[in-house]
Amino acid sequence: MPSHDPRIDAYIAKAAPFAQPILTHLRALVHASCPEVEETIKWSMPCFEYHGILCSMAAFKAHCSFGFWKGKLLVAPEDDKGQAAMGQFGRLTSLADLPPQQLLQAYLKKAMQLNEQGVSVPARARPASPRPVELPPVLQQALAATPAAAAQFAAFPPSAQRDYAEWISEAKTEATRTRRLTQAIEWIAEGKRRNWKYESC
């Protein structure tokens, strides 16, 4: 009998109606491919472990994602749609968006082997010096008007500063930019990085 974490039952139940069949299908596929898999919640999303983290799935407002922890070592370049969403398979909005079941099962088996063998993903080489962070003018102005946030922001590493700068710069509309800017200043003043929700687990 597969081991099911009730927190994942609750996660799927709370997901949008379009997402529930996708998450249920992926969960069943993982268990069928790896009967010894263990379920857990990490970074606020369902994760599956087998000799370490195997894969994870997540539901968002308009799409789901699914990805392997060591995806760079096993997913073929032609199958990797990681630029479109978290994970390696792009924005999943229906079961039809999933790769063929046999392909996913093959990747799951390969991921299991990598974990059994203790293979690690090579660390990315760090640049000799970090590239300068270019702040959008609206963020500069908002920080200048909020000393508490400016002090916290200055203490952030360049990567955290860049996350906020890009989030605001990538807004498609003025309304979205204003909303993101307000949220950013609030989080920064509290010493929170852009992805603080996922850093607490």
C-alpha positions as CSV (number, residue, x, y, z in Angstrom):
1,M,0.0,0.0,0.0
2,P,1.6,3.3,-1.1
3,S,2.4,5.8,1.7
4,H,0.3,9.0,1.2
5,D,1.0,12.1,3.1
6,P,-2.3,13.7,4.2
7,R,-0.8,17.1,3.6
8,I,-0.6,16.3,-0.1
9,D,-4.2,15.1,0.0
10,A,-5.1,18.5,1.4
11,Y,-2.9,20.3,-1.2
12,I,-4.6,18.6,-4.1
13,A,-8.1,19.3,-2.6
14,K,-7.3,23.0,-2.3
15,A,-5.9,23.2,-5.9
16,A,-8.0,24.7,-8.7
17,P,-10.3,22.3,-10.4
18,F,-8.2,22.1,-13.6
19,A,-5.1,21.2,-11.5
20,Q,-6.6,18.4,-9.4
21,P,-6.6,15.7,-12.1
22,I,-3.0,16.7,-13.2
23,L,-1.7,16.4,-9.6
24,T,-3.6,13.2,-8.9
25,H,-2.2,11.6,-12.1
26,L,1.4,12.7,-11.5
27,R,1.2,11.4,-7.9
28,A,-0.2,8.0,-9.0
29,L,2.5,7.8,-11.7
30,V,5.3,8.4,-9.3
31,H,4.0,5.7,-6.9
32,A,3.5,3.3,-9.7
33,S,7.1,3.8,-11.0
34,C,8.7,3.9,-7.5
35,P,6.6,1.9,-5.0
36,E,9.1,2.8,-2.2
37,V,8.7,6.5,-2.7
38,E,8.0,8.7,0.3
39,E,5.9,11.8,0.2
40,T,6.5,15.1,1.9
41,I,6.0,18.8,1.7
42,K,9.1,21.0,1.0
43,W,9.1,24.7,-0.1
44,S,5.3,24.6,0.3
45,M,4.8,22.0,-2.5
46,P,4.5,18.2,-2.7
47,C,7.8,16.4,-3.0
48,F,8.7,12.8,-3.5
49,E,11.7,11.2,-2.0
50,Y,13.7,8.0,-2.8
51,H,17.3,8.0,-1.5
52,G,16.9,11.8,-1.5
53,I,14.6,14.1,-3.4
54,L,13.3,12.5,-6.5
55,C,10.8,15.0,-8.0
56,S,8.2,17.6,-7.1
57,M,4.9,19.1,-8.4
58,A,3.1,22.3,-7.7
59,A,-0.2,24.0,-8.6
60,F,-0.5,27.7,-9.4
61,K,-3.5,29.9,-10.4
62,A,-3.4,29.0,-14.1
63,H,-1.0,26.1,-14.4
64,C,0.8,23.2,-12.7
65,S,4.5,22.2,-12.9
66,F,6.4,19.0,-12.5
67,G,10.1,18.5,-12.3
68,F,13.0,16.3,-11.2
69,W,15.5,17.4,-8.6
70,K,18.3,16.2,-10.9
71,G,16.6,17.2,-14.1
72,K,19.7,18.6,-15.7
73,L,21.2,15.1,-15.6
74,L,18.3,13.2,-17.1
75,V,15.9,15.2,-19.1
76,A,16.7,15.5,-22.8
77,P,17.1,19.0,-24.1
78,E,14.2,18.6,-26.5
79,D,11.9,17.7,-23.6
80,D,13.1,20.4,-21.3
81,K,10.7,23.3,-21.2
82,G,12.1,24.7,-18.0
83,Q,12.2,28.3,-19.4
84,A,8.4,28.4,-19.5
85,A,7.8,27.3,-15.9
86,M,9.3,25.7,-12.8
87,G,10.3,22.1,-13.4
88,Q,11.2,20.7,-16.8
89,F,7.9,20.3,-18.6
90,G,6.5,23.8,-18.9
91,R,3.1,25.1,-18.0
92,L,0.7,22.2,-17.4
93,T,-2.9,23.2,-17.8
94,S,-4.4,19.8,-18.6
95,L,-3.4,16.1,-18.8
96,A,-2.8,16.6,-22.5
97,D,0.1,18.9,-21.7
98,L,2.0,16.1,-20.0
99,P,4.7,14.1,-21.9
100,P,3.8,10.5,-22.8
101,Q,3.5,8.3,-19.7
102,Q,6.2,6.0,-20.9
103,L,8.6,8.9,-21.2
104,L,7.8,10.1,-17.7
105,Q,8.2,6.6,-16.3
106,A,11.6,6.3,-18.0
107,Y,12.7,9.5,-16.5
108,L,11.5,8.4,-13.1
109,K,13.5,5.2,-13.3
110,K,16.6,7.1,-14.4
111,A,16.1,9.6,-11.5
112,M,15.8,6.6,-9.1
113,Q,19.1,5.2,-10.4
114,L,20.9,8.5,-10.0
115,N,19.7,8.7,-6.4
116,E,20.6,5.1,-5.6
117,Q,24.1,5.8,-7.0
118,G,24.5,9.0,-5.0
119,V,25.1,11.1,-8.1
120,S,25.1,14.8,-7.4
121,V,24.2,17.7,-9.7
122,P,27.4,19.6,-10.4
123,A,27.4,23.0,-8.8
124,R,27.3,26.0,-11.1
125,A,30.5,27.8,-11.5
126,R,30.2,31.2,-9.9
127,P,31.4,34.2,-11.8
128,A,34.6,35.9,-10.6
129,S,32.7,39.0,-9.8
130,P,28.9,39.4,-9.7
131,R,27.3,41.5,-12.4
132,P,26.1,44.9,-11.1
133,V,22.4,45.1,-10.2
134,E,20.4,47.6,-12.3
135,L,17.5,48.9,-10.4
136,P,14.4,50.2,-12.2
137,P,13.9,53.9,-11.4
138,V,10.6,53.3,-9.7
139,L,12.3,50.9,-7.3
140,Q,15.1,53.3,-6.6
141,Q,12.6,56.1,-5.8
142,A,10.5,53.8,-3.5
143,L,13.6,52.7,-1.6
144,A,14.7,56.3,-1.3
145,A,11.3,57.2,0.2
146,T,11.4,54.3,2.7
147,P,14.7,54.3,4.7
148,A,13.9,51.1,6.6
149,A,13.4,49.2,3.3
150,A,16.5,50.8,1.8
151,A,18.7,49.7,4.7
152,Q,17.4,46.1,4.4
153,F,17.8,46.1,0.6
154,A,21.4,47.3,0.9
155,A,22.1,44.3,3.2
156,F,20.7,41.8,0.6
157,P,23.2,39.9,-1.6
158,P,23.2,40.9,-5.2
159,S,21.1,37.9,-6.2
160,A,18.3,38.9,-3.9
161,Q,18.4,42.5,-5.1
162,R,18.3,41.3,-8.7
163,D,15.3,39.1,-8.0
164,Y,13.3,42.2,-6.9
165,A,14.6,44.4,-9.7
166,E,13.7,41.8,-12.4
167,W,10.3,41.1,-10.8
168,I,9.3,44.8,-11.1
169,S,10.9,45.4,-14.5
170,E,9.1,42.4,-16.0
171,A,5.7,43.7,-15.1
172,K,3.6,44.0,-18.3
173,T,1.3,46.8,-17.1
174,E,1.6,49.9,-14.9
175,A,-1.0,48.4,-12.6
176,T,1.0,45.2,-12.1
177,R,4.2,47.2,-11.7
178,T,2.6,49.4,-9.0
179,R,1.1,46.4,-7.2
180,R,4.5,44.5,-7.2
181,L,6.3,47.6,-6.1
182,T,4.0,48.1,-3.1
183,Q,4.4,44.4,-2.2
184,A,8.2,44.5,-2.7
185,I,8.7,47.5,-0.4
186,E,6.6,45.9,2.3
187,W,8.6,42.6,2.1
188,I,12.0,44.4,1.9
189,A,11.2,46.5,5.0
190,E,10.6,43.2,6.8
191,G,13.9,41.8,5.6
192,K,12.2,39.3,3.3
193,R,13.7,38.3,0.0
194,R,11.6,38.0,-3.1
195,N,11.1,34.2,-2.7
196,W,11.0,34.2,1.1
197,K,8.0,31.8,1.1
198,Y,10.1,29.1,-0.3
199,E,13.1,29.7,1.9
200,S,11.3,28.9,5.2
201,C,11.1,25.1,4.6
